[in-house]
């Protein structure tokens, strides 16, 4: 698995792992990297079967396998304790890690995630599957910004979107890999297990998210024992990209608050 370590030394600062959504690659986090690197050891990675972690995913690929792969990769790099900031699928990986490796996961931030798949999100995923299988990769890639970004932002960034489309087509993760990762995402369900997650969790959402209704984050936060819900009014599903300054400020405020809690716990321990 391709792993990058940035920012402060791991023995001098808390470690944060940044986990992307269905795209799976490190580039998603560029708007956050400089800010987080000032205070933290920041770990980026390309998820298995994507980017520079090329592989053929097995049938029955699951969220539990995604979490185990990341835990193993972090161990290989000497990282035993960490927080995780995850977007959509990446946030669900964070929740799975908190369940399966509770002594290693110090905190989790879930961006536009969910407790269990919403009917609207399921419809969106089925449309994406249909585009991929019945129309083709180009159509699938061109449609993705419609689910990620607000229309006004897209209208102002057409040249950027065209460049991104070309890049995503050229580096497409493969139809079978994508379908297996998407199936793992769609079948993930934390509705009976969320109460067992003891790590502090930031649940942050955008109220104009086309793909994941903001009420999904409300439901998720209510099911977690130690959560904080933050709602942004604008930015779409990828508001960390479209509106990074307020997003970064909200994330850093939560990290600052939980830094204090974690330091107190370490002293007491």
C-alpha positions, -999 to +999 in steps of 0.1 A: +000+000+000+013+034-009+018+055+023+031+090+027+041+106+060+042+144+062+044+172+088+058+167+123+077+137+136+055+110+149+073+109+183+067+146+188+032+152+176-002+133+174-007+113+142-036+119+119-044+095+090-064+110+062-086+085+044-103+095+011-137+085-003-145+063-032-117+078-053-093+064-027-062+085-034-041+110-015-047+140-038-081+147-023-065+161+008-044+188-007-066+217+007-060+204+042-024+192+041-005+224+049-027+233+077-026+199+094+011+195+089+018+225+111+006+206+142+005+169+133+022+139+118+000+134+088-004+101+070-018+099+035-024+066+016-038+053-016-065+027-007-059-008-020-068-011-057-065+026-063-037+050-074-003+037-065-017+008-045-027-011-076-041-045-069-070-068-079-096-068-051-112-101-041-149-110-043-166-102-010-144-072-004-156-055+028-152-025+050-136-047+076-110-057+051-103-020+042-098-013+079-075-042+084-054-033+054-049+002+067-041-010+103-015-034+089+001-007+067+003+017+097+019-010+118+046-015+091+054+022+094+056+020+132+023+038+138+004+022+167-019+050+178-036+075+155-066+096+148-083+093+114-101+119+093-122+103+066-144+115+038-175+094+032-161+059+026-129+070+044-150+080+074-167+046+075-132+030+074-125+052+105-156+039+123-146+003+114-111+008+127-126+023+160-146-009+164-119-034+154-088-016+169-102+005+198-069+007+216-052+022+185-078+047+173-077+079+194-104+099+175-123+098+143-137+126+120-164+115+096-171+138+067-205+134+050-208+098+062-237+077+075-249+051+100-266+030+074-272+036+037-299+061+029-324+054+001-314+085-018-277+077-016-285+042-027-303+056-058-272+078-066-249+048-063-271+027-086-271+055-112-233+055-110-232+018-114-255+020-144-233+046-161-202+025-155-216-007-168-240+005-195-224+037-209-187+035-200-158+049-180-158+084-196-195+089-188-190+076-153-161+100-147-178+130-162-209+125-140-189+124-107-186+161-102-224+164-102-225+143-070-195+160-054-197+198-060-223+226-059-235+238-093-222+273-089-187+261-079-187+238-109-197+266-133-167+286-120-142+258-123-148+242-157-112+241-168-102+224-135-130+199-139-119+190-174-083+185-162-096+163-134-118+143-158-088+135-180-067+125-151-094+102-136-100+085-169-062+080-174-058+066-139-091+048-135-090+021-108-107-005-129-144-015-132-142-046-111-122-029-083-146+001-083-177-021-081-163-042-053-153-011-033-187+004-040-205-028-028-184-027+004-195+009+009-232+002+002-234-028+025-216-012+055-240-008+083-231+006+118-267+008+131-262-020+156-226-013+165-222+025+168-229+025+205-197+004+210-175+031+195-159+049+225-135+071+206-144+108+202-160+113+168-165+145+149-195+142+125-193+170+100-217+175+070-228+199+044-264+209+042-264+211+004-248+176-001-265+161-032-252+126-026-256+121+012-285+140+029-273+160+059-298+142+081-276+110+077-250+128+098-275+138+124-286+102+127-250+090+129-240+115+156-271+106+177-260+069+177-224+075+189-216+078+226-191+106+222-198+127+192-199+163+181-221+173+151-210+202+129-230+214+099-217+236+071-244+254+051-226+251+017-200+232-002-216+200-014-204+165-008-168+175-012-170+207+009-134+202+021-124+209-015-149+236-025-149+255+008-117+246+025-110+276+048-142+272+070-139+234+068-103+235+080-112+259+108-139+236+120-117+206+118-088+223+136-111+235+164-123+200+171-087+187+169-076+213+194-104+204+218-096+167+216-059+173+218-065+186+253-086+156+262-061+131+248-032+148+267-051+147+299-059+110+294-022+102+286-011+120+318-037+101+338-026+069+322 
